[in-house]
Amino acid sequence: MSGLIGRWQTWQRPVLGVLWSALVLWGVVAVHAAGQSLLAMVLLAVGGLAVWTYQSSRSGALRYLLPGIATALIFVIFPMLYTFGLSFTNYSARNLLERDRAQAQLREESLQVAGSQRAFSLHAAGSGWRVRLAPAADSAAPATTLLSAAVPLQGDAPLVLAMVPATEADLAALAPAAPLREHVDKLPALRALQLQIQPQQPPQQQPPTLLRLSSLREFAQTQPLYDSTPEGGLRDRVTGTVYLPDESEGFFTSASGEQLQPGFRVNVGLRHYLRIFSDERFREPFASVFMWTVVFSALTVVGATALGLLLAVLLNWDALECRPAYRLVLFLPYAVPGFISILVFKGLFNQNLGEINLILNGLFGIKPAWFSDPLLAKTMLLIVNIWLGFPYMMVLCSGLIKSIPADLYEASAVAGAGPWVNFSRITMPLILKPLTPLLISAFAFNFNNFVLISLLTGGAPDQLDTALPAGTTDILVSYTWRIAFQDSGQQFGLAAAISTVIFLIVAAITLVQMRTTRINDDARP
């Protein structure tokens, strides 16, 4: 038994390495087959690094750091690189596909042949259905009723069904025609169905006619709308117009400038970035939105931290009774999901029916227009955001205060110092340094606090002096949403470019804050 255990321990690492390598290669192939080549490369790199790390004796501490590194690569670095890559493309709702797929989809567009419509009916036949085609309305076509064999008509798998002339006995044996609602129930199967009709007149060597569903009552013959051209373009069979691929715009375009939909993805270089900084419509409200974003983030961090610190100091007072109950009640705003609290506040601040205005009207006879006045709307956002953020700061500050040695406060009491001296000379200096990174992260979070803006004000009220709609309460991320997905269409490439700019702005502000903090720390004696 010990020999088996020893052999297993000897072969354990190679066997697990082979199994893990096979699993990684399977995942890479599957992701690549799904069209996500970049993600497949990331998975291959992470998987290969994992194999080397846990098979090599020289990996050292990387064995313990690799899970965190892999998580950062897949969920942080990869989305950033993917977004950055999209910013150089024309990826949008009009340019979703690759060129070959867009061309194939255009080739699938069909044109109904005039006079080929034939009414149909469904007739139950055991566990299946028989399709009956009425005689063609065109007098040139054979006036023959056609009938199919019994088929299940389930699902949406493609099916070619041969139609043969029906005899009087076949028609007499048919069950009554199914009502129109049965056509609706069988619609996916009917859309996938092709009815094949063999030619009745010479020359019978010509190919059979295929009919497709054209309405709930008729099948008709269709033909492709576009033919391929030697230049790799498309030709309209009706008008003869030739559409050639335009690699600069990502559309099949005619000589007159007409574009076919859908388009295809192409690289556009720095076009989106130049548009952001050169297009007057983008630059008009950008400065005001940027300034409000900085003010909103800074005031939120200052307000939430000040309130949380004040409550933490009070809850740390030994003479205060029922401190656990107070701490629980004050932590509740953080325990409730944020979107629920935001929607509750949206109702509370309602101008006509909200409880806040009802109280203000009863006390002072006023009903502030919280959602239509720009200053009041900004004030409301700050109030709600501070309310949502102070419990977290209170818990952080409470933990930091608890870590301060009690001897310092005892020595301060012996020296006759009061509460303010204790706070300004002991508490604040000792918690400020460990609290600074958390304040910077809180600033970055509120810089991109899209949920609050979207649920509470939606960016309203709008600015009145801008070419593109922009709200007075919009921050950069919500302004980006409006530009890229609402007011300018679903332009994902443009959204990626603006997101990259926002990331660089937040990163620059964070680096400046961290360097300023480091300089202040170095300057202290």
N, C-alpha and C positions, 0 to 999 in steps of 0.2 A: 504493500500500500504506500509506504514512504517513497518507494522507487517511482511509482506513478505520479505522486505529488511532485517529486523532484523533476521528472521529465516535463510535467506540465508547466512548472515554473520556468524551466529552460526555454520551452517553446511558446510560452504565453505572450511575450512581447512581439515576436515575429508574426504569430497568428493574428493577434489583434491589429497589428500594423497592416497586414494584408486585407483584413476585413474592412478596416477604416478606409484604406485606399480605394477598395472596390466601391464602397458606399459614396465616397467623394466623387469618383469618376462617374458613377451613375447619376448623381445629382448634377454634375457639371454638364453632362450630355443632355439630360432632361431640360435643364434651364436653357442651354444653347438651342435645343430643338424648338423651344417655345419662343425663340427670337430675342432673348435677352443675353446677348453676347457679352456685354460689359459685366453684368452680374455673374455670368459663368466664369469670367476671368478672375473676378474677386473671390468667388468660392474656390476656384482652383488654387489661387495663391494662399488663401487661408488654410485650405485642406492640406496642401503640400507643407506649409509651415508647421501645421499640427503634427503631421507624420514625422517630420524631422525632429521636432521638439521632444516628442515622447518616445522616439526610437534612439535618439543620440544621447550619449553620456556627457556631452559637452554643452547641453542646452542650459544647465544651471537654473537660475531663478526664472527663466522664461517659461518653465513648466507651470508656474503659479500665475504669471502675468498674462499668459496667452489667452485664457477665456475673456478677460477684459479687453485685451487688444483686438481679438477677433470680433467681439461685440461692437467695439467702436468702429472698426473697419466696415462692418456690414451695415450697421444702423446709423452711423454718423458720417463717416468719410465717403462711403459710396453714394448716399443721397446727395451730399454736397457736390461731388464730382458729376453726378448725373444731372443735377440742376444746372451746374455750370456748363456742361456740354449742351444741354437743351437751349441755353441762351444764345448759341451760335446757329440755331436752326430756325426754320419758319413753322415749327410744329404748332398746329392750331386745330380748331374744329374743322377747318377747310382743308387742312394738310395733315391728315392723320396717318396715311398709309405710305409704304414704300412705293417707288415708281412702278415696279412690276405689278404689285397688287392693285394699285390705282388703275393701271391700264387694263388689267384683267376684269376689274369691276365694271369699267366702262364698256368693255367688250360684252359683258353679260346683259347690258341694257338692250331691250328688244322693241321691235315695232310690230304692231298687229297688222296682218295682211287684210286689206279691205275685202269684204264679202266672204270671209272664211268662218264667220261665227256660226256655231251650231248649238241649238238648245239641247240640254241634257236633263236626264232624270235618274234618280237612284232607285233600285228595286231590290228589296231584301231577297236573299237566296240562301237559305240555311243559316250558317254562321257568318256569311259574307254578303257582298253587295254586287249587283250587276249594273253597269253603266249603259244607259240607252241614249244614243244620239239621234235626234230628230233629223229628217231630211234637210239638206242645205237650202237656205232661202234663195241662193243664187241659182237661177234656172239653168246655167251652164253646167253646174255640178250634178252628179247623179242623185236623183230624188229617192234615196235608199235609206231606210232606217238601219242603223248599225247597233250591234249589241256586243258586250264584252262577256268574258267568263266571270265567274264569281270570285271576288277577292276580298280580303278582310277590311281594307281601308282603315288601317290603324297606324299611328305614328306619322312621321314625316320623311321616311326614307324614300328616295327616288324610285319610281316604278313606271315601266313602259308596259302599256296594256294594249294588246291587239284588238281591233274592232273588226267584226265580220258582219256581213249582211244578215239581217234577221228575217226568218221565215214567218209566215202567218202563225204557224204552230208555236214558234218561240215567243211571239208577241202575245199569243193567247195564254201561254203558261206563265207569263210574268206576274209577279205580285204587284199590287197597286203602288204607284209612285210615292216615294217618301215625301213628307212635307218639307218646306224650305228650311225649317229649323234644323233638320237633319243635315242639310248642306252646311249649315253654320257649324254644327258639331264636328263634322268631318273636314273642316276647312284646311287644317295642316296637311292631311293626306291628299286632299284634292289639289292643293297647290303643288305638291311633289309629283303628281300624276301626269303622265304623258300618254295621250291616246294615239295609237299608230293606225293609220288608215292606208291600206294598200290601194294603188291606182286601179280603177275599174275599166279604164279605156286605154287603148294602145297609145304610146308604147308602154307596155307594162314593166319594162326594165328600169323605168325612172324610180328614184328613191321614194319610199313611203312618206306620207305627210304626217307630221306630228302636231297634235293640238294640245294647247295648254289652257288652264283655267283663266278666263278673262273676266268673269263675273260669277255671282252665285247661281246664275241660270245658264251660262254659256261657256263653251270651249271655243278657242280660235287658234288659227295658225299664226305663229310669230316668226320674225326673222331678225338677226342682229342689226342694231342701229348703226354700229360702227364697224368698219373693216380696217385691218392693219395696213400700213403703208411701208414701203421699203426703207424709209427714213426712220422708222421706229415710232411713227405717229399714228393717228387715227383719221379715217375719212368717213364723213356722214353720208350714208347711203341714200338719204332723201335729197339733201341739198348739194352734195358733192364737196362740201367744205372740208379742207384738210387742217387738222390740228396737230401741231408739232410740240414736242416737250420743251418747255422753257425752264432751263436749269437755274435761272436766276430768281424766278418767282415760284416755281414748283407747281405749274399747271400745264395742261395741254392747251395751247393757245393758237388761235387762227391768225391769219395775216391781218385781219381787222382788229385784233386785240381781244376777241371773245374767248373766255376761259371756260373749260369744262370742269364740272364738279363730279367727284372729289379730286382735289389736287394731291400732290405728293411732297414728301419731306426733302428739303435740300439745305445745304449749308449757306447761310447768309452773312457769315463773318461778323463784323462789329456793327451791323446795321441797327440792331435793337439798342445797343449802348449809345450809338450816335443819335438815335431818335430820342432817347431819354434826355440827353443833355442839349440837343439842338432844336427839338420841336418845341415851339413856344407854348403849345397847349399843355405840355408836360411840365415845363419850367414855371408856368404862372403860379400854380398853387403849391409847388413843391416846397418852397422856402417856409411858407406859413404852416404847412402840414408837418414839416421837419421840426420847426421850433416848438409847436404844440406837443409833438411826440416826446421831445426832450423834457419839456416842462411837466407834462403828464407823468412821465416815468420818475423824474426826480422828486416831484411833490408827493407822489404815491409812496415812494421809498421813505422819504423823510417823515411823512405823516404816519404811516404804518409803524415805522421803527420807533418814533417818539411815543406813540400811544402804547405800543407793545412794551417798550422799556418802562414807561410810567407804571403800567399795570404789573409788570414783573417785579418792580421795586416794592410796590404796595403789597403784593402777595408774598413777598419775602419778609415782611414785617412780622416779627414773632408775636406781637400783641394783638394782631388781627385774628378774630375768631372766625370759624367756619371757612377757613382758607380753601380746603379741598372743594367745597361747594361753589365758591366764587370761581375757582380755577376751571371747574367743569363747565359752568355756565358761560364763561368767557371763551372757552375753547369750542363751544358748539358752532359758531359761524364757520369755523374751518372744517368741522366734521360734515356739515351739510354740503352736498354737491354744488359747485359754483354756479352752474347754469340755472339751478333751481332758485338760488338766492337772487341771481340777477333778474330772473323773470318776476320774482316776488317784489323786488324793488321797483321794477317797471310798473307794476300795478300800484304800488304805494305812492309813486311820484306822478300818477295820472292827474292831469290838471283839474278835471271835473269830478272824478269819482275816487281819487286816491286819498288814503287816510291822512297823508302828510298835509295836503292842501286843505282837507276838511278841518284839521287842527289849527292850521295857520289862519284859515278864514274865521274860525270861531274865536281865536285869540286876538288877531290883529286885523281881520277883515280883508286879507289879501289871498290871492290864488296865483302864485307864480307860474309862469309858463315854462316849465322845466325842459320841455322837449323842443320848443320853438325859439327860445332865446339863447343865442350862442354862449353867453357867459354863464347862464344858469345851467345849461346842458353840460358844460365843462365842469362846473361845480358839482353837479349831480354825479358825474363819472368819478370824480375824485372821492366823493363821500362813499360811494358804493365800493370802489376799489380799496380804499383804506379799511372799510369794514371787513372786506374779504381777506385782507392781508395781515391785520394786526394780531390775530391769534397765533399765527406762525411765528411772528417776531416775538410775541410774549413768551412762547415756549422756549425759543432760542435764548432769549435774554435771561429767562429764569434758570436755565441750565448753566449759562456762563456765570451768573451771580453765585450760584451754588458752589461753583468751583473756586471761588475766591476764598482764601484762608480766613477763618473767623478771627484769627489773632490780630489781623490788621484793623478790623473794626473795634476790637477790644482795646488795642493801643490807642486808637483814635478817640474812644470814649474816655479813656484815662486822661488824654490831653485836653479834654473838654470840647471836642469838635462836635458840631451839630449835624443834622441830616444832609444839608446841602454840601458841607465840606466832605462828608463821607462819600456822597455821590460824585462830586466833581474831582476829588483827589484820589479816590480809591476805585469806586465802581466803574466809572466811565473810562478812565485810562486802561484798566485791566481787561475790559470786555471789548473795547473798540478794535483792537488789532485782530482778534479772532473773528470779530463780527464783520470786518471790512470785506472779505471775499464773499460773504453771504449777501451783503448789501449790493455788491457789484452784480452778482448773479440775479438778484431781485430786480435791479435796474434793467438788465438785459431782458428778463422775462416780461416786464411791463412794457418795454420798448416794442415787443411783438404780441401784446395782449389783444389778439384779434377777437376772442370769444366775447369779452366784455363789450367792446365797441359794437360788434355785430348784433348781439342780443339786446343791448340796452337802447342804443340810439341809431344804429345802422349808419353812423357818420353824420346824421342830420343834426341841425339844419344845414342845408347846402350853402356854399359860398355863392354869391350872386355875380361876381365879377371875373369868372373863369370860363374859358372856352370849353374845357372838359369838366363835367360835374365833379365837384370835390366838396366834402362836408367839413364844417368848422370843427367837428369833433373827431374827424378822421385822423388816425395815426398812420404811419407809413405803410404798415402791413395791410390795413383795411383800404387805404388809398390804392395800393397795388391791386387788391382784389377788384375794386371797382373798375380800374383802368383795363386790367387784363381779361376779366371775365364778364363784365357787365357792359360798360360804356363803350368798349372797343371790340367786343366779341371775345370769343374764347381763344385768346392768343397765348398759348402756353409758352412759346419761346420768349415772348415779350415779358410774361410773368416771371420766367426764370431769370431773365436779365435784371429786372427790378429787384427780385429777391436776392440776387448776388450783390447788387449795390447796397441793399439794406444790410446784408451780412457784413460787408466791408465797413459800413458806417458803425454798426454795433461793435465790431471787432476793434476799430480804431478808438472809439470812445472807451471801451473796456481797457485797452492797453494804456491809454492816457491816464485813466483813473488808477490803474494798478501802479503805474510808474510814479504818479503823484503820491500815492500812499507809501511807496517804498522810499521816496525822497524824504517824506515827513518822518518816517520811522528812523532813517539814517541820521536825520538832523537832531533827533532827541538825544539828550545827554545820557 
